[in-house]
């Protein structure tokens, strides 16, 4: 069986994260995930202990499992996957 030539090149996530790490540090860590070339973080809402952010990740053959793991490692949670772009 041949490998699937399609790859994840863009994903937009709705994320709930603690105030620490900062958005800049959070995005820097996400940028280290395999396949990631660009990360855009937008704060949507701030509560007493958390930030709701919209995270746009772009690249080539993004490792989504590693992305999920990194988000969790940073103490955050993915609420939803709002957009996905797969290229073949």
C-alpha positions as YAML, in Angstrom:
chain: A
units: angstrom
residues:
- id: 1
  name: UNK
  ca: [0.00, 0.00, 0.00]
- id: 2
  name: UNK
  ca: [1.39, 3.44, -0.92]
- id: 3
  name: UNK
  ca: [1.56, 6.37, 1.47]
- id: 4
  name: UNK
  ca: [-1.15, 9.05, 1.38]
- id: 5
  name: UNK
  ca: [0.33, 12.03, -0.51]
- id: 6
  name: UNK
  ca: [-2.08, 14.52, 1.10]
- id: 7
  name: UNK
  ca: [-0.74, 16.70, 3.89]
- id: 8
  name: UNK
  ca: [-2.06, 19.19, 6.43]
- id: 9
  name: UNK
  ca: [-0.97, 22.69, 5.42]
- id: 10
  name: UNK
  ca: [-3.31, 24.91, 7.50]
- id: 11
  name: UNK
  ca: [-5.38, 24.46, 10.63]
- id: 12
  name: UNK
  ca: [-7.33, 27.00, 12.68]
- id: 13
  name: UNK
  ca: [-7.96, 26.09, 16.31]
- id: 14
  name: UNK
  ca: [-10.08, 27.57, 19.08]
- id: 15
  name: UNK
  ca: [-7.94, 27.19, 22.21]
- id: 16
  name: UNK
  ca: [-8.38, 27.91, 25.91]
- id: 17
  name: UNK
  ca: [-5.02, 28.62, 27.56]
- id: 18
  name: UNK
  ca: [-3.81, 29.93, 30.91]
- id: 19
  name: UNK
  ca: [-2.38, 33.47, 31.01]
- id: 20
  name: UNK
  ca: [1.08, 31.94, 31.36]
- id: 21
  name: UNK
  ca: [2.75, 31.25, 28.97]
- id: 22
  name: UNK
  ca: [2.14, 34.52, 27.17]
- id: 23
  name: UNK
  ca: [0.66, 34.44, 23.68]
- id: 24
  name: UNK
  ca: [4.11, 35.15, 22.19]
- id: 25
  name: UNK
  ca: [5.75, 32.28, 24.09]
- id: 26
  name: UNK
  ca: [2.81, 29.97, 23.32]
- id: 27
  name: UNK
  ca: [3.12, 30.69, 19.59]
- id: 28
  name: UNK
  ca: [6.90, 30.23, 19.67]
- id: 29
  name: UNK
  ca: [6.46, 26.74, 21.15]
- id: 30
  name: UNK
  ca: [3.82, 25.86, 18.55]
- id: 31
  name: UNK
  ca: [6.20, 27.01, 15.80]
- id: 32
  name: UNK
  ca: [8.60, 24.21, 16.81]
- id: 33
  name: UNK
  ca: [6.10, 21.49, 15.81]
- id: 34
  name: UNK
  ca: [7.18, 19.41, 12.80]
- id: 35
  name: UNK
  ca: [5.99, 20.97, 9.54]
- id: 36
  name: UNK
  ca: [4.96, 24.34, 11.00]
- id: 37
  name: UNK
  ca: [6.18, 27.44, 9.17]
- id: 38
  name: UNK
  ca: [3.80, 30.17, 10.42]
- id: 39
  name: UNK
  ca: [1.77, 30.68, 13.59]
- id: 40
  name: UNK
  ca: [-0.79, 33.43, 14.12]
- id: 41
  name: UNK
  ca: [-2.38, 33.83, 17.55]
- id: 42
  name: UNK
  ca: [-5.33, 36.12, 18.22]
- id: 43
  name: UNK
  ca: [-6.78, 36.71, 21.69]
- id: 44
  name: UNK
  ca: [-10.56, 36.50, 21.44]
- id: 45
  name: UNK
  ca: [-11.50, 36.75, 25.12]
- id: 46
  name: UNK
  ca: [-9.75, 37.18, 28.47]
- id: 47
  name: UNK
  ca: [-11.17, 35.77, 31.70]
- id: 48
  name: UNK
  ca: [-9.80, 35.86, 35.25]
- id: 49
  name: UNK
  ca: [-7.48, 32.88, 34.72]
- id: 50
  name: UNK
  ca: [-7.58, 32.04, 31.01]
- id: 51
  name: UNK
  ca: [-7.35, 33.41, 27.48]
- id: 52
  name: UNK
  ca: [-9.48, 32.18, 24.60]
- id: 53
  name: UNK
  ca: [-7.39, 32.36, 21.44]
- id: 54
  name: UNK
  ca: [-7.81, 31.64, 17.75]
- id: 55
  name: UNK
  ca: [-4.65, 29.92, 16.56]
- id: 56
  name: UNK
  ca: [-3.84, 29.66, 12.85]
- id: 57
  name: UNK
  ca: [-1.01, 27.27, 12.01]
- id: 58
  name: UNK
  ca: [0.41, 27.00, 8.48]
- id: 59
  name: UNK
  ca: [3.13, 24.88, 6.97]
- id: 60
  name: UNK
  ca: [3.73, 21.71, 5.02]
- id: 61
  name: UNK
  ca: [2.78, 18.28, 6.32]
- id: 62
  name: UNK
  ca: [2.00, 19.61, 9.82]
- id: 63
  name: UNK
  ca: [2.18, 16.88, 12.45]
- id: 64
  name: UNK
  ca: [-1.28, 17.30, 14.03]
- id: 65
  name: UNK
  ca: [-0.63, 14.77, 16.82]
- id: 66
  name: UNK
  ca: [2.50, 16.67, 17.85]
- id: 67
  name: UNK
  ca: [0.53, 19.92, 17.64]
- id: 68
  name: UNK
  ca: [-2.16, 18.54, 19.97]
- id: 69
  name: UNK
  ca: [0.50, 17.23, 22.35]
- id: 70
  name: UNK
  ca: [2.31, 20.59, 22.44]
- id: 71
  name: UNK
  ca: [-0.93, 22.46, 23.17]
- id: 72
  name: UNK
  ca: [-1.60, 20.10, 26.11]
- id: 73
  name: UNK
  ca: [2.01, 20.37, 27.33]
- id: 74
  name: UNK
  ca: [1.52, 24.15, 27.51]
- id: 75
  name: UNK
  ca: [-1.49, 23.67, 29.80]
- id: 76
  name: UNK
  ca: [-4.05, 24.56, 27.13]
- id: 77
  name: UNK
  ca: [-7.01, 22.74, 25.57]
- id: 78
  name: UNK
  ca: [-8.30, 22.64, 22.00]
- id: 79
  name: UNK
  ca: [-12.00, 23.53, 22.06]
- id: 80
  name: UNK
  ca: [-12.54, 23.06, 18.35]
- id: 81
  name: UNK
  ca: [-10.87, 22.63, 14.99]
- id: 82
  name: UNK
  ca: [-12.47, 25.46, 12.98]
- id: 83
  name: UNK
  ca: [-10.69, 25.15, 9.64]
- id: 84
  name: UNK
  ca: [-8.47, 22.62, 7.90]
- id: 85
  name: UNK
  ca: [-6.62, 22.76, 4.60]
- id: 86
  name: UNK
  ca: [-5.25, 19.52, 3.18]
- id: 87
  name: UNK
  ca: [-3.07, 19.63, 0.06]
- id: 88
  name: UNK
  ca: [-2.42, 16.67, -2.17]
...
